[in-house]
């Protein structure tokens, strides 16, 4: 499977615990994105990287959230001191920047439930 | 007000009918337009992508963009029960490459 891979697919955690999600993008893609999706809503932008540089962060990304892409390949999204409001699906996506377009391809998502 | 508006549905159609979906957007800076299909508890899957006004066809799918009206549409011909899913429209500004704006999605149910 050469698509975007996310791990774990499901995570149940107690409030106050830290969680980390990993994303492996499509191998030749240089852009990597994190989105969050709650029930009945479309994905909301959190942040994105071009290679290892984090180029933009949403105001949704509070200081409890941190994302890294240390070698310009895989990325991690860490949520510290989780709250019930963090329960959502965290989607990773990747794209290849080219003159012809900028479409993004999503992984299957990581479901987070904070109890 | 959200930058991309989409009727949440559900939209129920009989098998074989044409499914008509649409979105409106508020910002004329949006240059790129996409439709995604999302099955329950799965990630969105890219269906169609366009960056100009007019029609784009791919098999049973036709995407239509009217930039003057800020209106985008997706038509699915000869609908099948396997087309039952949530359909998301998405837009992108030329000066904000990474920040895709999504509609809330329209749930479609195709009944046999």
Boltz contact constraints between the chains, C-beta under 6 A:
constraints:
  - contact:
      token1: [A, 41]
      token2: [B, 104]
      max_distance: 6.0
  - contact:
      token1: [A, 42]
      token2: [B, 88]
      max_distance: 6.0
  - contact:
      token1: [A, 42]
      token2: [B, 102]
      max_distance: 6.0
  - contact:
      token1: [A, 42]
      token2: [B, 103]
      max_distance: 6.0
  - contact:
      token1: [A, 42]
      token2: [B, 104]
      max_distance: 6.0
  - contact:
      token1: [A, 42]
      token2: [B, 105]
      max_distance: 6.0
  - contact:
      token1: [A, 43]
      token2: [B, 102]
      max_distance: 6.0
  - contact:
      token1: [A, 45]
      token2: [B, 99]
      max_distance: 6.0
  - contact:
      token1: [A, 48]
      token2: [B, 98]
      max_distance: 6.0
  - contact:
      token1: [A, 56]
      token2: [B, 98]
      max_distance: 6.0
  - contact:
      token1: [A, 91]
      token2: [B, 43]
      max_distance: 6.0
  - contact:
      token1: [A, 102]
      token2: [B, 97]
      max_distance: 6.0
  - contact:
      token1: [A, 103]
      token2: [B, 46]
      max_distance: 6.0
  - contact:
      token1: [A, 103]
      token2: [B, 49]
      max_distance: 6.0
  - contact:
      token1: [A, 106]
      token2: [B, 43]
      max_distance: 6.0
  - contact:
      token1: [A, 106]
      token2: [B, 44]
      max_distance: 6.0
  - contact:
      token1: [A, 107]
      token2: [B, 43]
      max_distance: 6.0
  - contact:
      token1: [A, 108]
      token2: [B, 42]
      max_distance: 6.0
  - contact:
      token1: [A, 108]
      token2: [B, 43]
      max_distance: 6.0
  - contact:
      token1: [A, 109]
      token2: [B, 43]
      max_distance: 6.0
